[in-house]
Amino acid sequence: MRASLIQIAVDDGEPVDSRRQRAAALVREQAGADLVVLPELWTTGAFAFEAFDREAEPLHGPTYETMAEAASDAGVWLHAGSLPERDPDGSLYNTSLLFSPSGEPAAVYRKIHRFGFDRGEAVLMAAGRDLVTVRLPATTLGVATCYDLRFPELFRGLVDAGAEMLVIPAGWPERRRAHWTLLARARAVENQAFVLACGTAGTHAGVPQAGHSIVVDPWGEVLAEAGAGEEVLTVDLDPARTAATREQFPALKDRVLGLQPPRPRG
């Protein structure tokens, strides 16, 4: 299975539609891959908070249409990163779109954990509530976004739902890049699953981005890592390695907490 992570650069001076078309062209260049992944909020920049409301789209808006066509043209499963979605009730969500190789919608994930500590995304966007997995021919994807990476219980839920590969688009800041790499490897090791973590390059509203998209195998080995600039990171994966790792070192079978509801005491 070949996966390509498109670590696109987001520049405040580039018009959103121009970047949308550029991202679509990069997706089309990945024809021959099985799975292509774009980062979080690449249309606006993850820290360009003032742009969220201005650039918010309905679910079936221009980014949806452009990415569906690009997935079909390339013949790839496409995780099209995330965008600021405006729900019909007026709420904004940080929403990820996934498409099949025919360009049909495969899944929608609304980010559950919003970053900002009562500022930025945390107050501008509503929280999603549903865990999302997507069955591909060779594996099952579990979907999360950026700040979700800090919450291991979400990933346990995805594994319980059958996830064998965890896909995490992000707009992660350079100043916390060490956490990005550490957490990606931790989620891989503790869940015995591949982690495909795709970040952005460039600077969002004055916040330099970490880049360094990373692919980690179920044993925690880094298979590939990008640099800081715009780059397409392509890696060949063996999906059977997830099952083999879980069989060789069956730690998930020894789980105790979280499997049963607590019994009343007294």
Rosetta blueprint (number, residue, H / E / L):
1 M L
2 R E
3 A E
4 S E
5 L E
6 I E
7 Q E
8 I L
9 A E
10 V E
11 D E
12 D L
13 G L
14 E L
15 P L
16 V H
17 D H
18 S H
19 R H
20 R H
21 Q H
22 R H
23 A H
24 A H
25 A H
26 L H
27 V H
28 R H
29 E L
30 Q L
31 A L
32 G L
33 A L
34 D L
35 L E
36 V E
37 V E
38 L L
39 P L
40 E L
41 L L
42 W L
43 T L
44 T L
45 G L
46 A L
47 F L
48 A L
49 F H
50 E H
51 A H
52 F H
53 D H
54 R H
55 E H
56 A L
57 E E
58 P L
59 L L
60 H L
61 G L
62 P H
63 T H
64 Y H
65 E H
66 T H
67 M H
68 A H
69 E H
70 A H
71 A H
72 S H
73 D H
74 A H
75 G L
76 V L
77 W E
78 L E
79 H E
80 A E
81 G E
82 S E
83 L E
84 P E
85 E E
86 R E
87 D L
88 P L
89 D L
90 G L
91 S L
92 L E
93 Y E
94 N E
95 T E
96 S E
97 L E
98 L E
99 F E
100 S L
101 P L
102 S L
103 G L
104 E L
105 P E
106 A E
107 A E
108 V E
109 Y E
110 R E
111 K L
112 I L
113 H L
114 R L
115 F L
116 G L
117 F L
118 D L
119 R L
120 G L
121 E H
122 A H
123 V H
124 L H
125 M L
126 A L
127 A L
128 G L
129 R L
130 D L
131 L L
132 V E
133 T E
134 V E
135 R E
136 L L
137 P L
138 A L
139 T L
140 T E
141 L E
142 G E
143 V E
144 A L
145 T L
146 C H
147 Y H
148 D H
149 L H
150 R H
151 F L
152 P H
153 E H
154 L H
155 F H
156 R H
157 G H
158 L H
159 V H
160 D H
161 A L
162 G L
163 A L
164 E L
165 M E
166 L E
167 V E
168 I E
169 P E
170 A L
171 G L
172 W L
173 P E
174 E H
175 R H
176 R H
177 R H
178 A H
179 H H
180 W H
181 T H
182 L H
183 L H
184 A H
185 R H
186 A H
187 R H
188 A H
189 V H
190 E H
191 N H
192 Q L
193 A L
194 F E
195 V E
196 L E
197 A E
198 C E
199 G L
200 T L
201 A E
202 G E
203 T E
204 H E
205 A L
206 G L
207 V E
208 P E
209 Q E
210 A L
211 G L
212 H L
213 S L
214 I E
215 V E
216 V E
217 D L
218 P L
219 W L
220 G L
221 E L
222 V E
223 L E
224 A E
225 E E
226 A L
227 G L
228 A L
229 G L
230 E L
231 E E
232 V E
233 L E
234 T E
235 V E
236 D E
237 L L
238 D L
239 P L
240 A H
241 R H
242 T H
243 A H
244 A H
245 T H
246 R H
247 E H
248 Q H
249 F L
250 P L
251 A H
252 L H
253 K H
254 D H
255 R L
256 V L
257 L L
258 G L
259 L L
260 Q L
261 P L
262 P L
263 R L
264 P L
265 R L
266 G L
